[in-house]
Every structure is written in structure tokens, then in C-alpha cells.
Amino acid sequence: MKKNIVMVGILALPLFSNAQTNFTTTLASNNTTVASLTDDIPQNGIFLNASEFENGIPEKGFDKKSKTFHIREFNNKVILTENAEKTKYPKSEIWGFRKNNVDYRTYNNQDYTIAYAPKGLSVIFYSLGEKIGEGNIKDDFQNTYYFSRNSQSAIYPLTATNVKEVFSDQLGFVEALNKVNLSDAMPIHEIDKVLSEYVKNNVN
């Protein structure tokens, strides 16, 4: 389906990297980074590793683009310019980057937007493609959204089957998801159910 829908009431948990303070807003609107909330956290930079992403502070960070400072992508590299000095980072050698206050993870030659990283939880949700508008997300969820168990693990399409497989060692969580009776396509409005059981079962 190509219609846009609005997701509400996903959980009252703040994000640690792409943050809003309340999940009664939509998943799309939660793509604002901590940088927009704290003046001394840069809006652009490189995440050399997962720890830098978790801490929310990228390498060689700067705030707004200018003639002196800017970031761009070219030929599978992220290029930072500082005072006419260019530093090139092959995407295969970094965890990700922050560009214009949005965080990305580079994985298998794709740039996954960090759509949702709940504070205090390891799981991360991603999207591919451009942000399509404040408060609206495409309904073809399984083709657009992805997840990883933590910041260092593989990324998978976000479906109920994949979630259960990735967390197969967390039997209580898997059993709880079976009782919730999720659709395999994992519609957007069902994410709150997954995260609710994730928290209840102390998943790690």
C-alpha cells in the first residue's frame, strides 16, 4: 500500500540518539537528534565506531555547514572539509555519520537512517530512503524499515519473523510476541507492542 499513515502512542520512552521526549509523537518525527536539543553537540560528523554513536558525539563534529565546514558523500566515502582541509572516510571503515542533524549507519553499502533508538534499550530501528514528511510514514513497512539487536549487530528487515529469529535466545520475549499475534509484515502500529514486551521481558 502506498498510502501514508500516522503512528501514535508508540511508547513513552525517550531516544538516546535521535531524540524526542515522548513517543506519543510519530516515528518519523522522532528522527531529530540530540544535537538539536543541546548546543554543544555537533550536528555533523563521523561515527568511527558504535560507541561514538551510543555516546552521541561524532568525530570531527561541527554544527552548521559553511564555506569552512561541510560534509558530503561521494563514491562510497564521507568527506569532511575543515578550513579547506578534506578528510575522506570510506564508508566500509566507519560505523556511520551525522549529516544535517540526522544520524546514519553504513552497513553493506547502504546508509540506514536511525529512525528510532530507545534510551536504555539496545535495539535500534532504521529506515531507508528520504524522510517523507513530518508525521507520515509509508505503509509498506517491511520494505522500508529495519532493525538491529544492538549497535554492533547485523541489520534485518523489520518483520515479526525476523524479530523472533534474532531474539530466539530470549524465549520469554518470543513467547510473548507469539501471544501478541503480530502480523509478519509488522505494521507500524504494532511496534509499540513489540517494545512493550521487549521491556517487560528484560531483553538484552
Summary of the structure (lengths in Angstrom):
residues: 204
radius of gyration: 17.2
end to end distance: 33.4
largest distance: 57.8
contacts: 622
relative contact order: 0.16
helix: 25%
strand: 30%
